[in-house]
Structure formats: structure tokens, C-alpha cells
Amino acid sequence: MAVLSKIRQKSALLIAVIGIALLAFVIGDVVRSGGAGSSRNIGSVNGEDINTQIFQQKVSQAEQGNQMSRNQAFQMVWNNEVNNILLKTEFEKLGLQIGKEQLINVVKTNPMFANSPEFQNQLGQFDVAKFNGWVMQMKQAGPEQWQAWLNYEVELEKFGLQQMYDALIKGGLYTTQTEAKYSYHGENSKVTFDYVTVPYSTINDDEAKVSDTEITNYMKKHENRFKSEPTRELTYAYVESKPSDKDKEEVKETVQAFLMPTVQYNAETKKNDTIAGFKATRDLAAFVNANSDVKFDSVFYAKKDLPLEYQEQLYNLQPGEVFGPYLFNDHYCISRVVNKKAGAKANAAHILISYAGAPQSAATRTKEEAKAKADEILKKATAANFAELAQAESEDPGSKANGGKYEDISKGQMVKPFEDFIFNNPTGKIGVVETDYGFHVIQVLGKSEGVQIATLARKIEASEATADDTFAKATAIESAASTGNFVAEAEKLNAIVQQDVTVRPFDEYLQAVGARSEIVSWAFNKDSKDGDVKRFDIPDGYIIAKIASTNNTGLLSVEEARKIVEPILMNEKKAQIIRQKMTGSTVEEVAKQTNASIAVIMDATRQNPLITNIGNEPLVVGTAFATTKNESSKLIDGVKGVYMVKTTLITLAPNLDHYNSYKTKTEAVVRSSATSKVLQALKDQAKIKDNRLGIIQ
């Protein structure tokens, strides 16, 4: 983190910072025993229970520490628990254990430790002695901090064991010379062939309709491909609560009225008083605070910090002049320039030279040595390129790569000695300034005028009449959802409609309406059933949701599977129709029978089985390799149509003395996915009971 971005804050002990990071990171065992929680477990893996109370604690910890939503944390912790149990069993079977030296190696690979100057020596390398000293400080910091470290250490051990397990798996994978040779020929052996095809697109979809039953039967035959959590099909309408054109105009008129003076009756004097308006009032701050939804702001802004669409108009106003009403961020605004000040903003570059003991410093030099080095750099800075010097010498990581530059600095943003130098010296001035963070060689790069603007803003909100109209629409749609044509009524009332949306138990986001986990939870509630309707009041309107269908089969819903299965089954039906037309035993006979032309593909490979203007057809190219020269194949049901090929030339790649490069490449590809495939295989073979829906709604 940049030194200057934190320069106004009190420094904190690094131990405390890392302690907090550990507390946030830990998702391992917080509680060693189940305690007096729920008697029902949230699930089990191969008979090993996952305790509900501990699970919920981990979810809360993950939610807070990783800044994720409840549902995201819920899903992440569940996956971690399942994976941990499966892998623990594998570790025990193999007798894997991790020792102290191996744990240190794991720590070295963790960026939180490896990249922290607190644990590095003068060469920037990880220092085991410094790390061990830090662990002792953690122990002395108190039981809570020490327990956090012990919990994190458990997670490090798990990670180390998994690294060992992965290494064993990858080490056990071997590519033979035969496999390497096959890969070589797959890339380099070529085939040239004639072909004739009748595309599936020549058959109308109506001639090959696929029923829901056929899709279901296909999924049952291929269960592993179509496994699914329980799902619900939802149809919902979103009625947005937004201001009408009349509401907008009324707010604009209200804001415009503040420009002029008003007459108010004074009960004490029993006379009418004239109250100055926004244009003439002498106490702008009080006027704005009394009448605006956004309080008075006394900050001086640079031109570039003003709203882009009104930048010129606002910046060019003279003190006392007014601009508006104008529309900005759902507010109608009027603005009046209070003051303009030269040098309100400054650009500066600096080179930080820190010393041992300074906040956020990894330096080992003394304060005196730091001062001497800063003075030496000052001498160079008057003649050298300051930006290049900063990149080479500065110890502020936040500005080092940018030539030490900070732009648009306001008063109060930096520590006082730094601020005093840049605001009290002319552009171009270079000098050395001492702060708590070390010695700064500073160059003033420039200053700009700032403008102080008073803005009265009123938010555009729906009026009571508009809110009543929105509620009436939502009520009408809710009634139609229960008794009539839901979608038609919603569309008639200009609601946003989503039909047949598939959701799973812990989904969070719904199309068009964003994060709406409460709707998903309702859909999976044990008391909810097909056809149920519910209106949800949300901050910006109403959502009327209807459960179109429920699916607890363990397979994808028919609607969800249709986009995958329907093309497969439809093409199978089309292929049967096409085959009846493609009579003949040679390419020439089939071409004549179907009035299709014979095309030629040259130098196709198994690695790149491309048919020009059609796409990849691996079965077609593979058949061409397997067909005797100058003979026609049988009919082939390809990806895009039915084919017949006649091979005219096969050019086999010459054999090599060895295939080591292909062996290495093939092994790399296989090993890259080995870990995920092993974990998936363990899950497929495991007996996993998931009680989450029954316990946490």
C-alpha cells in the first residue's frame, strides 16, 4: 500500500494487521468440538458428518473475511467441507504427513508471507528466523491471536498435504512413446478425400420434433452428464417504482423556486418578511443545509473534479453567479460559486528514503544514514530526470512506478510537513522534508485553481400518487398470476417479464432484477409448490414471482436440458431421413441421387479435422484415414450433416528417432487437468448426503 495514501492515519503494528488478515482468511476449524448445537447434521460424506453449527460458523467467517454474499459463502464452505473430507481420506490411505520443514516451505510459497518485508532479509529473500520470531510474537499477543494462528496453521497443513498429493498424482502419470507417436501423427499425417454431404439444415425442424419424454429418456441413459441439484422454474414480473415525468417536473420547479426570494409571515412582528433566495442569501451554508438533500460542501475542486457534462459552465462561473437547475445523478441541482482560489490543488513528486523503525518501513539504515542519502539524492535531482530517479531510489511502492508523482493534492490530504512544502513553494522547487515515514525529496510540479461551489440538490423521487399507481399495477399482476394470464397482464402494464428461469437452491442473482436470494429461498421452501405466487416488496419496486415447475429428480429439468439434448436427438432423426435419400454405394452415386456436388478436402489432419465452410468434423476425417485409397466409405453421421467420403491420398508423417517433445507436451496437457479430474472422480464415487435445504432456508 502506498505510504502517502495512509499518511494521515496512525500507524499500526504489523502483527495486528496480519492477525486481522489471518482471522479473515481462516476457514478451517474454529471450534474443535460440536458443542451444544443442532442435533441434525447439514450433510455427510462417506458417513462422516458435517456439523451444522460449525458449518454455519464457517459460513459467517467466510462471509465477513472474504467480503462475499451469504449464498456465495454458503456454497464455498460446502465445497470446502466436501473436498476436505474426501482428501483427508486419501491422505490417510497414503500415509501422507507434513513435517515442520515442509510446513515452512508452504509458508514460503504463500504471498502474504513471502512478499512481506517483515519476513525478508536484506536481499529480499524469505528469512525463516524472522518468521519464527513473528510466530512467537503472535503467541505472546494473547490467546485469541494465537488461536487464530493455530487455525490458520491447520489450513496451511491441509494445503501442504494437497500439494504432496497432487505431486504424487502428477508423478504417476506417464506418456508412452506409442502415445507420443500417436500425437505426432495426429498433427502431421494428412489425408485428402472427396466427399458428398446432405446437411441436417435441409430438413425442416418440424419433421424431427423432439418430445419431453425423449429428452428425459436420453438424460436417464446418460445420468452422469446431466446430474443436477434440485431446480425450480420461475416466471416473474418486475414493476419498477420510478418517478413519473410529472414528478421530475415538480422537483425541477421546486428547485427553481429556491432561486428567488420568498415572502413568509412573521408571527412575532405580525408582518410579512422577505426571505432572500439562493441567488442573494448571505449565509449559503445555512440555506443549503436547510433546503437541500445534500449538505453544504466547503471543499475547493479542480476543474477536472466537476461533473463532466457541466464542467465548463460550473468552472467558468464567477463568485456569486448561479447555474441551474440541471439534472445530475437523479437530483435537480442549482449551484452558486462561493469562491475561487489560486493554488488550491497541487501536483508533486517525491522520493522516500525511510529508516529502520519508521512506519511501514523495511529499511535497515539508521535515521542519520537516511538523511544523508536524501541529501545526496537532492544534489542529483537538480540535474537528473526526477521521475527516473524516483523509480530507481524511492521506497514508496504507491508512487515509485509512476515517477514518484501524486496529482491533485488537497490541503489536509498529506502530513503537515509534506503539505507545507508543496503549498508554500513555487512550481519547480525541490527540497528535502522529514516526516514520520522518513525523508522525502520533493519536487513541486504544478498548482491549479480551485473553485468552491454551493449546490442545492433535491432528489427526484416517486410521488405518493406514482407509488400508488405502481402498487396497483403490482397487485393486478399478482392477481393475474394466480387466476389468469400472468405474462400477458404484466406485459400490458409494461412490467419487465422473465419466463422459465431455472434456479438452484443457493443461487443469488436473477435475470433483470439482480441479487434476489429471498425469492430463491421462497421457491425452495418446503411449503412452496408448483403454481404458488408471491409478491416481493423491494426498495425499487415489486417482483411478482410464480413457481412454474419443481424438479427434484437429480437430473436437469427438461427445459434446461433441451438446449443440449434437442440438437442431438433432432440431428439423429434428420440423419435417418437423409440416409433414405442418400442411396448408392459410391460418392458419385450418392451425389447423383441427391443432386449434391462432390467437394475435395486436402491435407486434413486428425488434430485439425476441418471441413472448409462447414466446421470441425472429426468422425468424417477419421473415417477418411481409415478408408482404403480410392474406395468410398459407408454413410457417416457427422456434426453438421450426413457424409460419404472417398479417400484419394494418405500422407503419413515420417517416423522419428524419438518423440520426446510430443511426450513432454502430452504429459503437460494431461497433468494440467489431473487434480480436478481426480477430485471429481472422488465426488462421483462418494456417498454425499446434502441436508442443507432441510436445515437452512
C-alpha positions, 0 to 999 in steps of 0.5 A: 500500500502506498505510504502517502495514501495512509499518511494521515492515519496512525500507524499500526503494528504489523502483527495486528494487521496480519492477525486481522488478515489471518482471522479473515482468511481462516476457514478451517476449524474454529471450534474443535468440538460440536458443542451444544448445537443442532442435533441434525447434521447439514450433510455427510460424506462417506458417513462422516458428518458435517456439523451444522453449527460449525458449518454455519460458523464457517459460513459467517467467517467466510462471509465477513473475511472474504467480503462475499454474499451469504449464498456465495459463502454458503456454497464455498464452505460446502465445497470446502467441507466436501473436498476436505473430507474426501482428501483427508481420506486419501491422505490417510490411505497414503500415509501422507504427513507434513513435517515442520520443514515442509510446513515452512516451505508452504509458508514460503510459497504463500504471498502474504508471507513471502512478499512481506518485508517483515519476513525478508532479509536484506536481499529480499529473500524469505528469512525463516528466523524472522518468521519464527520470531513473528510466530512467537510474537503472535503467541505472546499477543494473547490467546485469541491471536494465537488461536487464530494462528493455530487455525490458520496453521491447520489450513496451511497443513491441509494445503501442504498435504494437497500439494504432496498429493497432487505431486504424487498424482502428477508423478504417476502419470506417464506418456508412452512413446506409442502415445507420443507417436500417436500425437505426432501423427495426429498433427502431421499425417494428412489425408485428402478425400472427396466427399458428398454431404446432405446437411441436417439444415435441409430438413425442416425442424418440424419433421424431427420434433423432439418430445419431453419424454425423449429428452428425459429418456436420453438424460436417464441413459446418460445420468452422469452428464446431466446430474443436477441439484434440485431446480425450480422454474420461475416466471416473474414480473418486475414493476419498477417504482420510478418517478413519473415525468410529472414528478421530475417536473415538480422537483425541477420547479421546486428547485427553481423556486429556491432561486428567488426570494420568498415572502413568509409571515412573521408571527412575532412582528405580525408582518410579512418578511422577505426571505432572500433566495439562493441567488442573494442569501448571505449565509449559503451554508445555512440555506443549503443545509436547510433546503437541500438533500445534500449538505453544504460542501466547503471543499475547493475542486479542480476543474477536472473534479466537476461533473463532466457534462457541466464542467465548463459552465460550473468552472467558468462561473464567477463568485456569486453567479448561479447555474441551474437547475440541471439534472445530475445523478437523479437530483435537480441541482442549482449551484452558486460559486462561493469562491475561487482560489489560486493554488488550491490543488497541487501536483508533486513528486517525491522520493522516500528514503525511510529508516529502520523503525519508521512506519511501514518501513523495511529499511535497515539504515539508521535515521542519520544514514537516511538523511544523508542519502536524501541529501545526496539524492537532492544534489542529483535531482537538480540535474537528473530526470526526477521521475527516473530517479524516483523509480530507481531510489524511492521506497514508496511502492504507491508512487515509485512506478509512476515517477514518484508523482501524486496529482491533485493534492488537497490541503489536509490530504498529506502530513503537515510537513509534506503539505507545507512544502508543496503549498508554500513553494513555487512550481519547480522547487525541490527540497528535502522534508522529514516526516514520520515515514522518513525523508522525502525529496520533493519536487513541486510540479504544478498548482491549479485553481480551485473553485468552491461551489454551493449546490442545492440538490433535491432528489427526484423521487416517486410521488405518493400518487406514482407509488400508488399507481405502481402498487396497483399495477403490482397487485393486478399482476399478482392477481393475474398470476394466480387466476389468469394470464400472468405474462400477458397482464404484466406485459400490458402494464409494461412490467419487465417479464422473465419466463422459465428461469431455472434456479438452484437452491443457493443461487443469488442473482436473477435475470433483470432484477439482480441479487434476489436470494429471498425469492430463491429461498421462497421457491425452495421452501418446503411449503412452496409448490408448483403454481404458488405466487408471491409478491416481493416488496423491494426498495425499487419496486415489486417482483411478482414471482410464480413457481412454474415447475419443481424438479427434484429428480437429480437430473436437469429439468427438461427445459434446461436440458433441451438446449443440449439434448434437442440438437442431438436427438433432432440431428439423429432423426434428420440423419435417418431421413437423409440416409433414405435419400442418400442411396448408392454405394459410391460418392458419385452415386450418392451425389447423383441421387441427391443432386449434391456436388462432390467437394475435395478436402486436402491435407486434413489432419486428425488434430485439425479435422476441418471441413472448409465452410462447414466446421470441425468434423472429426468422425468424417476425417477419421473415417477418411484415414481409415478408408482404403485409397480410392474406395468410398466409405459407408454413410457417416453421421457427422456434426453438421450433416450426413457424409460419404467420403472417398479417400484419394491420398494418405500422407503419413508423417515420417517416423522419428528417432524419438518423440520426446517433445510430443511426450513432454507436451502430452504429459503437460496437457494431461497433468494440467487437468489431473487434480480436478479430474481426480477430485471429481472422480472422488465426488462421483464415487462418494456417498454425499448426503446434502441436508442443507435445504432441510436445515437452512432456508 
